[in-house]
């Protein structure tokens, strides 16, 4: 596939680019500083310097691509709506380019559903929402924008991210993974690529955890 990745220099984004290149995909990495791409110089990697918050600046980077992935995360000092604002700009650019397949990473922590156990639903999640209010509100706005996009979307909802090695993990469609409180960034990247290859993931959220 021809993929465009936003957030390619982040923890998850770097794993995603590594795994996508290893699988033979062509990757366009939209970044602010290409020097931060460890894969620089790879023949199937195209770094593009652009501001993800400006839809007009990223139309070319999503034109002619099979899929677009946003692994954007909060920026230090970047305000409380980085992920939502970025998602809106990406959606606008994709509509202009005629590109339809979109995967966006948010989180499982801001969503309480029947996949959660009682302790998580009644104790852990309320505490998380209290102390991480701004970030979770940003994710909720991101979810809303993606669901209303009219694109072929999938929302990935990981729990707390770690830098661990890849190992077997669980996934769940449209509900949280019970007891799945962590996931390695490498496994999240693996799950993103799996969702891209699975038409059944379109129009759904995918939660994951160990």
N, C-alpha and C positions, 0 to 999 in steps of 0.2 A: 504494500500500500504506500501511497504518498500521504504522510502525516504532517500536520503542523502542531507543534507543542508550544504552549505558553507556560512560563514558569520552568523552563528547561534547566536553569541553573540552580533550582531549589533541590532540596533533599530527594523528594519523590521524582521531580523532573529529570534529574541526572540518571536515576535508575531507569526511568522510562526511556530516555534516549538511548542508553546503553543496550537495553533489551530489544528495543525496536530495531536498532542497527544490526544487532546480532541475529535477529530474525529475518534480515534482508530487506527491511522497509527503508524508504527514503524519508528523511526527517528534515523538516524546516523548523528551526528553533528560533523563535522570536524572543530576543533578549535585549537588555539595555547595555550589557557589556560582554561582547563575544569572547573576551579574554578569560572569562569565567567558565567557559565550556570546556570540560576536560577532554571531550571528544573532538576538539578543533582539528581540522585537517582530514577528517574521515571523508572518503570520497562520496558517501551517500548522506552527508550532513551539510545542510545549507543554513548558516547563521544569517539572521536578518535583524538588524538593529531598528527597532520601532517602539513607539509608546503604545502599549496595549490599551490604554485608556482612550485613545483616539481612533474611532472606527475607520475613518478615512485613511489612516496611516497603516492599517493592517489588512486592507482588502486584498492587496496583491499577494500577501503571504498565505491567504486561505483560498485563493483562486486556483481551481484545478486540482485541489487536494481531495483525497478519498475520505478523510476524517480530520477533525480538529480536537485536540485535548487541552483543557485548561487545568493545569496543576498549580494555579496561582495561590499564594498564601499571603497573609498580612505582611506589609512592609513596615519596618521600623519608622515611626513617624508618618506613616502613609495614610492615617485616618482610619475611620471605622467602616468603610465600605469599599475597600480595595477589591475584594472578590466579586461583589455584586456589580460594581462599576465596570470591572474588567469583563465580566460575563456579558453585560449589556452591550459593550463595545464589540466583543467577539461575535455575538449574535447578529448585531447590525451588519458587521462586515461579511459574515457568512451569507446573510440574506442578499446583500449586494452582489456577492460572488456566485451565488447559486450553489454553494456547498451545503450539504444537509446533515452529515453525521457529526454529532457533537458529544463529547464526554467531558463532564465537569466534576471536579473533586470538591466535596464539602466535608461533612463530618457526620458521625452518628450521634454525637453528644447532644445536639440541639433538638433531636427528635426522640420523643418518648412514645413507644408503641407496644403492642402485645408481644413483640419479640423480646422485650426486656424482662428480666426477672424482677421479683418484688423489691429486692434491695436496690437494684439499679433504678427502677421506676420511681420509688418512693423516697430514696435517700441520695444516691449518687448523682443522678441527673439533675434534681433540683439544686444541689450544691454547685454543680458545674455551671448551670445556667445563671446562677447568682454571681459567681466569681469570674466567669468568662462571658458576661452579658453582651459586650460589644461585638466580640468575635462571632458568637452564636447568632446574634441578630443579623450580622453580615451574611452568614451562611444561609439563614432563612430567606433573606432577600434574594440571594443567589438562586436558591431552589425555585423561588417564585418566578424569577425571570426566565430560568431555563424551561420550566414547565409551560410557560406561556409563549415560548419562542416559535412554536410551529415547526421546529426542526426535528430531526430524528435523534433525540437526546437520550442520554443515560446519565444519571447522577450517581457517582461513587461516594459512599458514606463510610469511611474508615473510622475506627475508634482511635485511641491514642497511638501516635506513630512512634516507632523506635528505629534504631539503626541496626537491628539484628539481621542475621542471615535468613535466607529463604527457607521455608519449611511448609509442611501442609497447613492449609488454612480452610476456613469454612466461609461460605457465602450464603446470602439470603436475599430474595427478591421482595422489595417493598415492605420489608420489616427488618428490625435489627437482629443481629446474631446474638442469641442469648449466651451470656458469659464471655463474649468476645470483647475483651477490654483493651487489647493491644493488637497491633499489626505492624510488621516491618515495612518500611518504605519500599524495599525491594519486592515484597509480596504484593503491595498495593499496585506497583507498576505492572507486575505480572497479571493481576486481575484486570487492570485497565485494558491491556492488550487482548485478554481473553474476551472481555465485553465487546471490544471493537469487532471481533470475529464472530459474535453471536447475535444474529438478528433478533432473537427473543429478548435481548436486553433493551431494545429500543422502547422508549416510553416508560421506563421503569427506573427505580433506584436499586442499587446493588450495595448491600452492607456486607462487611466482612470482618473476620477476627479469628483468633485461634480457639 
